Amino acid sequence: VEVGFGMGQSLLTCAVNNPQHNYIGIEVHEAGVGALLADIDVSQLSNLKVIHDDAVQVFKDNIVDDTLDGIQIFFPDPWHKKKHNKRRLVTENFLAKVSNKLKSGGIFHFVSDWKPYADSVIEISENSDLFVNTALNGKFTDKPDYRPMTKFEKRGIQLGHSIWEIILQKIEEVDKNE
């Protein structure tokens, strides 16, 4: 599941490059939803579905627990001003809720060009017993080959911003019946 896919080009690329995987994109921006639906039609993809709604509600009402292999959030609105930080999508509460939707070992992939936001996601994950950071030598990981570059990433790089990539893995659950 990709939350906030914008115009959908990176999600479309993932679906085209990985026909063996199914993808869901969730977006509130109507123009982005329309653009991606048109691209899906042109590409004749059957492995990408689009939901035009608020992601928090979709996770709450429409996604069964322990069913997702991964959730990706690439370049969400950073809400730069401290007084607006509470509007950020990725919070301790949000991460706890979406962890229930991931299968054991599932991936939560977050990317931003705003270091304070990325630092807050790291802090949330370090204080959580739900995820482990997959970065082997530090808090951030290198961009994996499978992740396409996004429009916001290109713009951020052109503006001289660094890119902060975080891949968290849901901690394997112990079967209580064993």
KEKE-3310 file (N, C-alpha, C; in steps of 0.2 Angstrom, whole numbers, plus 5000, padded with zeros to 4 digits):
npx = (5004:5003:5003:4997:5001:5002:5003:5005:5016:5027:5022:5015:5026:5032:5021:5021:5034:5034:5024:5020:5017:5003:4997:4991:4985:4983:4975:4970:4970:4961:4965:4977:4972:4964:4973:4982:4973:4970:4982:4984:4974:4979:4991:4985:4985:4983:4986:4986:4977:4966:4962:4952:4952:4954:4968:4970:4957:4954:4963:4958:4945:4944:4955:4960:4967:4985:4988:4995:5010:5018:5019:5021:5027:5030:5039:5029:5019:5028:5025:5031:5032:5033:5021:5013:5016:5009:5000:5006:5007:5013:5014:5016:5005:4998:5008:5007:4994:4995:5004:4997:4990:5000:5008:5017:5034:5032:5035:5038:5040:5047:5051:5059:5063:5065:5073:5070:5057:5060:5069:5060:5052:5061:5064:5051:5050:5061:5056:5047:5040:5036:5042:5058:5072:5079:5091:5108:5120:5117:5105:5098:5094:5101:5095:5084:5086:5074:5065:5057:5062:5054:5044:5044:5056:5065:5064:5067:5081:5086:5085:5095:5093:5095:5091:5081:5080:5070:5068:5057:5055:5041:5041:5044:5030:5028:5021:5008:5002:5011)
npy = (4994:5011:5026:5042:5045:5055:5060:5048:5042:5035:5024:5018:5014:5005:4995:4991:4986:4975:4964:4953:4956:4964:4980:4994:5010:5024:5040:5057:5068:5073:5075:5068:5055:5053:5054:5043:5033:5034:5031:5018:5012:5014:5007:4994:4988:4975:4974:4984:4994:5008:5019:5032:5042:5046:5040:5036:5033:5023:5013:5010:5006:4997:4988:4973:4966:4960:4958:4964:4966:4977:4994:5010:5026:5040:5055:5063:5077:5088:5097:5109:5120:5120:5121:5115:5102:5092:5089:5080:5065:5053:5047:5042:5036:5033:5024:5014:5009:5006:4996:4985:4981:4976:4961:4949:4953:4962:4977:4994:5008:5023:5039:5055:5072:5081:5083:5085:5079:5065:5062:5062:5051:5041:5042:5039:5025:5020:5020:5011:4995:4988:4988:4985:4994:4992:4997:4994:5000:5012:5025:5028:5022:5017:5021:5009:4998:4995:5005:5017:5034:5048:5062:5072:5069:5071:5085:5089:5085:5094:5105:5104:5097:5084:5066:5056:5040:5027:5011:5001:4986:4975:4968:4950:4940:4930:4914:4911:4899:4889)
npz = (5000:4995:5003:4999:4985:4976:4960:4956:4948:4953:4960:4949:4942:4950:4950:4937:4935:4944:4941:4948:4961:4970:4971:4981:4980:4990:4990:4993:4984:4971:4957:4956:4958:4947:4937:4939:4938:4924:4919:4923:4915:4902:4903:4905:4917:4930:4943:4951:4962:4966:4979:4983:4996:5013:5021:5034:5038:5029:5033:5045:5042:5031:5029:5033:5047:5048:5035:5025:5015:5014:5018:5011:5012:5004:5004:5012:5017:5026:5036:5041:5051:5068:5076:5068:5067:5073:5063:5055:5046:5049:5065:5082:5086:5073:5067:5076:5073:5060:5060:5064:5053:5045:5040:5050:5050:5040:5030:5033:5025:5023:5017:5016:5012:5022:5036:5050:5051:5047:5057:5067:5064:5066:5079:5085:5080:5087:5100:5100:5102:5091:5079:5070:5065:5049:5045:5044:5048:5055:5057:5045:5029:5013:4997:4991:4977:4971:4973:4964:4958:4965:4960:4969:4976:4965:4964:4977:4977:4967:4974:4983:4994:5006:5005:5016:5021:5027:5033:5041:5049:5054:5069:5071:5076:5090:5090:5100:5103:5103)
capx = (5000:5006:4999:4998:5005:5003:5001:5006:5020:5032:5018:5014:5032:5032:5017:5023:5040:5033:5018:5019:5014:4998:4998:4985:4987:4978:4976:4965:4970:4957:4968:4982:4968:4962:4979:4984:4968:4971:4988:4982:4970:4983:4995:4982:4987:4977:4989:4986:4970:4967:4957:4951:4950:4958:4972:4968:4950:4955:4966:4953:4938:4944:4960:4960:4974:4989:4987:4999:5017:5022:5016:5026:5025:5036:5038:5023:5019:5032:5022:5038:5031:5032:5014:5009:5019:5003:4996:5010:5003:5017:5015:5017:4998:4998:5013:5005:4988:4996:5008:4992:4988:5006:5010:5023:5040:5031:5039:5035:5045:5046:5056:5057:5069:5064:5077:5066:5052:5063:5071:5054:5050:5066:5062:5045:5052:5066:5053:5042:5042:5033:5047:5065:5075:5083:5098:5113:5125:5115:5097:5095:5097:5102:5089:5085:5086:5068:5061:5058:5063:5048:5044:5046:5063:5069:5064:5072:5088:5087:5085:5100:5091:5097:5085:5081:5076:5069:5064:5056:5052:5037:5044:5040:5026:5028:5014:5006:4999:5017)
capy = (5000:5017:5032:5049:5043:5061:5059:5041:5039:5030:5018:5015:5011:4998:4990:4989:4982:4969:4961:4947:4959:4968:4986:4998:5017:5028:5047:5061:5072:5070:5075:5062:5049:5053:5053:5036:5028:5034:5027:5011:5010:5014:5001:4988:4984:4972:4973:4991:4997:5015:5021:5040:5043:5047:5034:5034:5029:5017:5008:5008:5003:4993:4984:4968:4965:4955:4956:4968:4965:4983:5001:5015:5033:5044:5062:5066:5084:5088:5102:5112:5124:5116:5121:5111:5095:5087:5087:5075:5058:5047:5049:5036:5033:5030:5019:5008:5007:5002:4990:4979:4979:4972:4954:4948:4954:4967:4983:5001:5012:5030:5043:5062:5076:5085:5079:5084:5074:5059:5061:5061:5044:5037:5042:5035:5018:5018:5020:5006:4988:4985:4988:4986:4998:4988:5000:4990:5005:5019:5026:5029:5017:5019:5020:5003:4999:4994:5011:5023:5041:5052:5069:5076:5068:5075:5092:5090:5085:5100:5111:5103:5093:5076:5062:5052:5034:5023:5005:4997:4979:4973:4962:4944:4938:4923:4911:4910:4892:4884)
capz = (5000:4996:5005:4997:4979:4972:4953:4955:4943:4956:4961:4943:4940:4955:4948:4930:4936:4948:4940:4953:4967:4970:4974:4982:4981:4993:4989:4993:4979:4965:4951:4956:4957:4940:4932:4940:4935:4917:4917:4924:4909:4896:4904:4906:4923:4934:4949:4955:4963:4969:4984:4984:5003:5019:5023:5041:5038:5025:5037:5050:5040:5025:5028:5038:5051:5046:5028:5020:5015:5015:5017:5009:5012:5001:5004:5014:5019:5032:5040:5043:5057:5074:5078:5063:5067:5075:5057:5051:5045:5053:5072:5086:5085:5066:5066:5080:5070:5053:5062:5065:5046:5042:5042:5054:5046:5035:5029:5033:5021:5024:5014:5016:5011:5028:5041:5056:5050:5047:5064:5072:5063:5069:5087:5086:5079:5093:5106:5099:5102:5085:5073:5070:5059:5045:5043:5047:5051:5057:5057:5039:5024:5006:4993:4988:4969:4968:4974:4959:4961:4964:4958:4975:4977:4960:4966:4983:4975:4963:4978:4987:5000:5007:5006:5022:5019:5033:5032:5047:5048:5059:5073:5070:5081:5092:5090:5107:5104:5103)
cpx = (5004:5001:5001:5003:5005:4999:5002:5011:5025:5028:5016:5020:5033:5028:5019:5029:5040:5026:5016:5016:5008:4999:4991:4988:4981:4980:4970:4964:4967:4961:4973:4978:4967:4968:4982:4979:4968:4977:4988:4979:4975:4988:4992:4984:4982:4980:4989:4979:4971:4961:4957:4948:4955:4962:4970:4962:4950:4958:4962:4948:4939:4950:4961:4967:4978:4989:4992:5007:5021:5017:5022:5023:5031:5035:5032:5024:5023:5029:5028:5037:5030:5025:5010:5011:5014:4999:5000:5006:5007:5018:5015:5010:4997:5002:5010:4998:4990:5000:5003:4990:4994:5006:5016:5029:5038:5035:5035:5041:5043:5052:5054:5064:5069:5067:5073:5061:5055:5066:5065:5052:5055:5065:5056:5047:5057:5062:5047:5044:5039:5037:5054:5068:5080:5090:5103:5118:5123:5107:5094:5098:5098:5096:5089:5083:5079:5063:5062:5059:5056:5049:5046:5054:5067:5069:5068:5079:5090:5088:5091:5099:5093:5090:5086:5077:5076:5065:5064:5053:5048:5040:5040:5037:5027:5021:5013:5004:5005:5019)
cpy = (5006:5022:5038:5048:5049:5060:5052:5038:5034:5024:5014:5011:5004:4993:4987:4984:4976:4967:4956:4950:4963:4974:4990:5005:5021:5036:5051:5066:5070:5070:5069:5056:5048:5051:5046:5031:5028:5030:5020:5008:5009:5008:4994:4984:4981:4971:4979:4993:5004:5016:5029:5041:5044:5041:5032:5030:5023:5011:5005:5004:4997:4988:4979:4967:4959:4953:4959:4966:4971:4989:5006:5022:5037:5051:5065:5073:5084:5093:5105:5116:5119:5116:5117:5104:5090:5085:5081:5068:5053:5050:5042:5032:5029:5024:5013:5005:5003:4996:4984:4977:4975:4965:4954:4948:4959:4973:4989:5005:5019:5034:5051:5066:5082:5081:5079:5079:5067:5057:5059:5053:5039:5037:5038:5027:5016:5017:5015:4999:4984:4984:4988:4989:4993:4991:4997:4995:5012:5019:5026:5024:5020:5018:5013:5003:4998:5000:5016:5030:5044:5059:5074:5075:5071:5082:5094:5090:5091:5106:5110:5099:5086:5072:5057:5046:5030:5017:5001:4991:4977:4967:4956:4942:4931:4920:4908:4903:4887:4883)
cpz = (5000:4998:5002:4990:4975:4965:4951:4951:4947:4958:4955:4941:4944:4952:4941:4931:4940:4947:4945:4959:4965:4974:4976:4983:4985:4993:4990:4988:4973:4959:4950:4955:4950:4935:4933:4937:4927:4915:4918:4918:4903:4897:4905:4912:4927:4941:4953:4956:4967:4973:4984:4991:5007:5021:5030:5042:5034:5029:5042:5048:5035:5024:5034:5041:5048:5039:5023:5021:5016:5015:5016:5009:5010:5001:5006:5016:5025:5037:5044:5050:5063:5077:5074:5063:5069:5069:5053:5051:5050:5060:5075:5085:5078:5065:5070:5076:5064:5055:5062:5058:5042:5044:5046:5049:5040:5035:5030:5030:5021:5021:5014:5014:5017:5034:5048:5056:5050:5054:5068:5071:5066:5076:5088:5085:5085:5099:5105:5099:5096:5079:5075:5064:5055:5043:5047:5051:5052:5057:5051:5034:5017:5003:4990:4980:4967:4969:4968:4962:4960:4962:4963:4977:4972:4962:4972:4981:4972:4968:4983:4993:5000:5007:5012:5021:5025:5031:5038:5045:5055:5063:5072:5077:5083:5093:5097:5108:5104:5110)
residu = (VAL:GLU:VAL:GLY:PHE:GLY:MET:GLY:GLN:SER:LEU:LEU:THR:CYS:ALA:VAL:ASN:ASN:PRO:GLN:HIS:ASN:TYR:ILE:GLY:ILE:GLU:VAL:HIS:GLU:ALA:GLY:VAL:GLY:ALA:LEU:LEU:ALA:ASP:ILE:ASP:VAL:SER:GLN:LEU:SER:ASN:LEU:LYS:VAL:ILE:HIS:ASP:ASP:ALA:VAL:GLN:VAL:PHE:LYS:ASP:ASN:ILE:VAL:ASP:ASP:THR:LEU:ASP:GLY:ILE:GLN:ILE:PHE:PHE:PRO:ASP:PRO:TRP:HIS:LYS:LYS:LYS:HIS:ASN:LYS:ARG:ARG:LEU:VAL:THR:GLU:ASN:PHE:LEU:ALA:LYS:VAL:SER:ASN:LYS:LEU:LYS:SER:GLY:GLY:ILE:PHE:HIS:PHE:VAL:SER:ASP:TRP:LYS:PRO:TYR:ALA:ASP:SER:VAL:ILE:GLU:ILE:SER:GLU:ASN:SER:ASP:LEU:PHE:VAL:ASN:THR:ALA:LEU:ASN:GLY:LYS:PHE:THR:ASP:LYS:PRO:ASP:TYR:ARG:PRO:MET:THR:LYS:PHE:GLU:LYS:ARG:GLY:ILE:GLN:LEU:GLY:HIS:SER:ILE:TRP:GLU:ILE:ILE:LEU:GLN:LYS:ILE:GLU:GLU:VAL:ASP:LYS:ASN:GLU)
# end
